[in-house]
Amino acid sequence: MNKSIFIKTCYIPIISFLLVGCASRGQVPPAPNSMASKIIFLNELPTMNIYDLRMVPVNNFLVVEADIIHNDDVDSILKTAPWFATLPVLVVGSAVQPLFSTKAPSDSIQYRFQWQDKNGMRVGSEENWKILNFSPSQAQHIKGIATSQYAVDFKIELKSNY
Amino acid sequence: MMTNHINIFSLSIVLTAMLGVTGCASNRPAFSAGNVAYGDTKAAETLTNEIGLTDFQIMAETMTTSLLTSPLIASSKQKPTITIADIKNKTSEHIDTRAIALKIRTQLSKSQVVRFMGDKADEKHALTELQRQEQSGRYSASKSVKMGNAEGAKYSLYGEITSIVKRAEDVKNIDYILNLTLEDLDSSEIVWTEEKEIRKTSERSLF
């Protein structure tokens, strides 16, 4: 067989397969500076609602706070606090079914903050992972503080605790 | 009849061993060749309920971020000078509290908004080096460091770590409380204080 034909017949399908593979995994990138653009998922998570994300400098150090609630608890919260529906909400995790059994006392995730300078480069040492347990009907609050004054932006990394 | 008993006995031993192996496997890191594996030091380590690196990291991070966002830093025209006094270990465990103190010092130093002066442990090294430079006769008097020029810290950082242990049937609960204080050595005013609580719960394994 001619070598160039062999290359075309073997490599083109492989390259096409890889491209299709990439395309099927691809999602619409979040808008810059949107709430979604600040979150990085490392694996499947229980379905959660991040309904508030705040960033403010204190003593020139960036302070970030996020409020998170488990998806199962949204309906019960809406009954007592209808204003909750007006908040901008980012639903994350496996949206169809909660990942973990309802028999579990609480779902649990791990998170940490990444801090970036004005050029998008990481600032400071890598943070350690922190565990966040979800108790039923309880919103959780996470807070991160940059330890360098060069940090001007952030990302929150989330992963399952299991 | 006897053979049946032996078979059931053997089967139960095999099943027990299999369950034991599976139980142990869940917390084990992946070993490649040999019996050594590198782990992620930033991962939440839950091998036992004793205090570990993850707890040190959480404590240091809480203390550092709290101090950096405190009014003391906002109101200081110059970088505050701090020395580490002592973190007392009031738990029943052996805890290297100096390791916690050094973690806090490292993180605060990297922030570049405070200055650390040598503490008691550092002073031993400094004095040894000063004496060596003065007494060896090798160094020029004008180009070696002099005794009596060190700058004293304005603030002293000290604290203690305590623990509360509770047991109920197969469950053991340990609460660690780290409390730190920053004192103005001139006025003896407590200018900053913070505490961090960590609860660790463990269940006695069947195997």
Chai-1 contact restraints between the chains, C-beta under 6 A:
chainA,res_idxA,chainB,res_idxB,connection_type,confidence,min_distance_angstrom,max_distance_angstrom,comment,restraint_id
A,V58,B,T69,contact,1.0,0.0,6.0,A-B,restraint_1
A,N59,B,T69,contact,1.0,0.0,6.0,A-B,restraint_2
A,N59,B,I73,contact,1.0,0.0,6.0,A-B,restraint_3
A,N59,B,A74,contact,1.0,0.0,6.0,A-B,restraint_4
A,F61,B,L68,contact,1.0,0.0,6.0,A-B,restraint_5
A,F61,B,T69,contact,1.0,0.0,6.0,A-B,restraint_6
A,E126,B,K42,contact,1.0,0.0,6.0,A-B,restraint_7
A,N128,B,K42,contact,1.0,0.0,6.0,A-B,restraint_8
A,N128,B,Q57,contact,1.0,0.0,6.0,A-B,restraint_9
A,W129,B,A43,contact,1.0,0.0,6.0,A-B,restraint_10
A,W129,B,A44,contact,1.0,0.0,6.0,A-B,restraint_11
A,I131,B,A44,contact,1.0,0.0,6.0,A-B,restraint_12
A,I145,B,T65,contact,1.0,0.0,6.0,A-B,restraint_13
A,I145,B,T69,contact,1.0,0.0,6.0,A-B,restraint_14
A,T147,B,T64,contact,1.0,0.0,6.0,A-B,restraint_15
A,T147,B,Q107,contact,1.0,0.0,6.0,A-B,restraint_16
A,T147,B,S111,contact,1.0,0.0,6.0,A-B,restraint_17
